[in-house]
Amino acid sequence: MKENGSWTRAWKATAHVSGLPVSTIAGGLVGVALDRSLGGGWIFTTVFGLLGFSAGVWQLFRGLQKLSDDDPRNPPP
């Protein structure tokens, strides 16, 4: 069977898509920890959750720009 890089592309796409929720959850957890230690109510959770979300979106777009489906050595399945 000929290897055409489809598994590599699938893993890269999975990594890009899963980065968004992971960064949002990580930002939210940092915010919760700061809220609990500093007594900030919910403000740090909101701010760091939004920062994590925007970092995830930025990482997603940056990663999608690096994917090249136009490479003739890796035709789509």
C-alpha positions, 0 to 999 in steps of 0.5 A, spaced: 500 500 500 502 506 498 503 511 503 501 518 501 501 522 508 494 522 509 495 519 516 500 525 517 495 530 515 489 527 519 494 527 526 496 535 524 489 537 523 487 533 529 492 537 533 490 544 530 482 543 532 484 540 539 488 546 541 482 551 541 478 547 547 485 545 550 487 552 551 480 555 553 480 550 558 487 551 561 486 559 561 480 558 565 483 553 570 489 559 571 483 564 572 479 559 577 486 558 581 487 566 581 480 567 583 481 562 589 487 565 591 486 572 590 478 572 591 477 576 585 470 573 584 469 570 577 473 576 573 480 572 573 476 566 570 473 570 565 479 574 563 484 568 562 478 564 559 477 569 553 485 569 553 485 562 552 480 562 547 483 567 543 490 564 543 487 557 541 484 561 535 490 564 533 494 558 534 488 554 529 489 560 524 497 560 524 497 552 523 492 552 518 496 557 514 502 552 514 498 546 512 499 545 504 494 541 501 497 543 494 503 539 495 503 534 489 507 529 493 501 528 498 494 528 494 488 527 498 485 521 499 
